[in-house]
């Protein structure tokens, strides 16, 4: 063999030994890992594609998907408010559901909500009156009192006064009577207004002019001159008794609670007698001393 080639071979070996050795990874592991990753990614893509194909093509509706109960009760509240407003304006003809939704700008209401309004919500609402005309249904506002004009209001107040039913809230009258403010103004002194202290709401009473009577000024002065500050009911009763005036006593019926007595067990009065065989033999010597 050529000695020059041997020298080159020896030099190559020495250079190779001098360089640090780096261990290489196996090609089989990387290939298997990449193949698994490729399979998983392809399967996930296939699932997404299948899901996208099965999903409905209709656009996402935030009204019906999230908070649907809040949305449908919002529709109902808007309808009731509109029906109340048109009643107060004097419109007494009924409306179908389509007419109501049209006038309240709610034509985009879903079909299931329309069905709920027709079958449940409007029928069961105390402020809505349902009118049946064959297969058609129409709706009206249902106020607390059925009054149409100032004459009806005056008769209602007379009825409450005659039967002792008390007054009527002004807000109930304003809800039931079209143009209520004008009607109450025209009735004038036939109505008495009383403001409740706890909620500041006004209550209307009928002013019966036949029940008016005048009290002498002397009696008014005596009534206003009596001072009862710092006196309780007992002292007032004692004062009236001294003046020869009988006071009204408390007539409240006190309920007597019947207490159920426990049943006592029957005692056995039989007892054992001792020394019965000496009966008539024993003598008493206590008196003989």
Protein Blocks (a to p, Z undefined) as FASTA:
>chain_A
ZZklmmmmmmmmmmmmmpccdddddfklmmmmmmmmmmmmmmmmmmmmmmmmmpcfbdcd
fklmnoklmmmmmmmmmmmmmmmmmmmnopabdcdfklmmmmnopakbcfklmmmmmmmm
mmmpmkbccddehjaccdddddfbdcfbfklmmmmmmmmmmnonopadfklmmmmmghkl
lmmmmnmmmbccdddfklopacdddddfklgccddfklmmmmmmpccehiafklmmmmmm
mnopacdddfbdcddddddddddddddfbdcdehklmgokaccfklpZZ
